[in-house]
Amino acid sequence: MIYYRNKKTFIEGVSLEEIARSHATPFYIYSQNKIEDTFEKLESTLSAEIFYAVKANSNQAIIKLMASLGAGADVVSIGELERAIMAGVNPKKIIFEGIGKTNEDISFALSKSIRLINVESIDELQRINSIAIKQNKIVDIGIRLNPNIDGQTIDKISTGKKTDKFGIDTEKLRDIFQILEVSKNVNLIGISCHIGSQIFNINIFTEIFKKMKINAQLFIDNGYLIKHVDLGGGLGVTYQQNKEVLKLELVKSEMDKFFKNVEYQLSFEPGRYLVANAGILVTSVITIKNNGGINFLIIDAGMHSLIRPALYKAHHDIEPVDKSNSELTSYTVAGPICESSDIFDKNISLPKQKVGNIIIIKDTGAYGKVMASNYNSRGLPIEILVNNDIFCKIYQPLTAQEFIRQDTIPEWLD
Ligand SMILES: Cc1ncc(COP(=O)(O)O)c(C=O)c1O
């Protein structure tokens, strides 16, 4: 996806210097070829229906690309649902998730006749039924289970342990069956789970598959026609060269141990896996300074553009676009935000840098721009999609000046 030719860095057929000359940094760039290749490998290896978790990168161009490849969409808010519909995803290929669905969310989802709503609590199940009665509709639902599995991932992205807020405790299924019995406007057609992000250990997938098979059978034995079993997202991606990569073939062989000849359709809802390695954040060096013997390379991307390092201590490889200088120096790469946690990496070795140089932060296609903010009243980054030797700006944010005009000062303060 990224390569060097004649001392220039290219993403697909486009020179990064060329894009950086015409677009202000920081900006995100995504490779269409990389997304296509990743999707095709995932779908063909797992032979399951794929619902792209829009939260990972909700730009409508990315959603439309996924839909054109055959993906459905997994959404968690009215905004994400609208984005998916505007990007042309067939409503019957959209599932609505989310731990805190308001009545407004539920009504909106009902009005769009989507595939199903995944229910996360007993109260939500009752509210969906009441809203469906008012709208005189029968609504298809799934139950998101909390299978009590430790994904062995960092705590901040774990969602499948009994003590996490997500899903319905499988020990409460008797209560769910009782409520379903009297909830005539909901039609249970599926079960799902999602135990967290960045799962690499194959034994964890085995445990998910085993528990979901047992639970699907429990629903079937209780008289429910289960059409869909959704095995979640969380497929791990590598953020470092030479680091462990999840072997999809192994995941598939574990699936086959449990789900050969079942009558329901299997699906996954990955986000990160499909887009993380397809994006980079392009940024410029604002200033270089030495404090207490540490060489700080201050760049114009910060935690407002990419919060993962500050929020999760996430690692991203950092490289200069121009590697021609062979003199190496150790740098701590930091953003411009007034927070000590606004650091991308410490003491990394890079070719000696000058103010104005272009630096890339790699593997930022997932949970990058979607988590960006206007903190310190700075603007959001633009986004660009590259397709072979053409590229297009796919997101133009408000400028910082436009953004600050969104506040209103009440008359009484004048
Ligand atoms: C319900 C649900 N499904 C899917 C995903 C996607 O996870 P990942 O990006 O790790 O594949 C998430 C992420 O938080 C989620 O909450």
Ligand as a Chemical Component Dictionary entry (heavy atoms), coordinates in Angstrom:
data_LIG
# 
_chem_comp.id                   LIG 
_chem_comp.type                 NON-POLYMER 
_chem_comp.pdbx_formal_charge   0 
_chem_comp.three_letter_code    LIG 
# 
loop_
_chem_comp_atom.comp_id 
_chem_comp_atom.atom_id 
_chem_comp_atom.alt_atom_id 
_chem_comp_atom.type_symbol 
_chem_comp_atom.charge 
_chem_comp_atom.model_Cartn_x 
_chem_comp_atom.model_Cartn_y 
_chem_comp_atom.model_Cartn_z 
_chem_comp_atom.pdbx_ordinal 
LIG C1 C1 C 0 -21.051 -4.378 19.055 1  
LIG C2 C2 C 0 -19.766 -4.185 18.326 2  
LIG N1 N1 N 0 -19.555 -4.868 17.197 3  
LIG C3 C3 C 0 -18.416 -4.734 16.484 4  
LIG C4 C4 C 0 -17.427 -3.881 16.904 5  
LIG C5 C5 C 0 -16.188 -3.762 16.070 6  
LIG O1 O1 O 0 -15.050 -4.174 16.746 7  
LIG P1 P1 P 0 -13.672 -4.257 15.977 8  
LIG O2 O2 O 0 -13.436 -2.931 15.376 9  
LIG O3 O3 O 0 -12.668 -4.616 16.991 10 
LIG O4 O4 O 0 -13.831 -5.315 14.942 11 
LIG C6 C6 C 0 -17.574 -3.154 18.082 12 
LIG C7 C7 C 0 -16.513 -2.257 18.548 13 
LIG O5 O5 O 0 -16.498 -1.669 19.572 14 
LIG C8 C8 C 0 -18.797 -3.300 18.810 15 
LIG O6 O6 O 0 -19.016 -2.613 19.934 16 
# 
loop_
_chem_comp_bond.comp_id 
_chem_comp_bond.atom_id_1 
_chem_comp_bond.atom_id_2 
_chem_comp_bond.value_order 
_chem_comp_bond.pdbx_ordinal 
LIG C1 C2 SING 1  
LIG C2 N1 SING 2  
LIG C2 C8 DOUB 3  
LIG N1 C3 DOUB 4  
LIG C3 C4 SING 5  
LIG C4 C5 SING 6  
LIG C4 C6 DOUB 7  
LIG C5 O1 SING 8  
LIG O1 P1 SING 9  
LIG P1 O2 DOUB 10 
LIG P1 O3 SING 11 
LIG P1 O4 SING 12 
LIG C6 C7 SING 13 
LIG C6 C8 SING 14 
LIG C7 O5 DOUB 15 
LIG C8 O6 SING 16 
# 
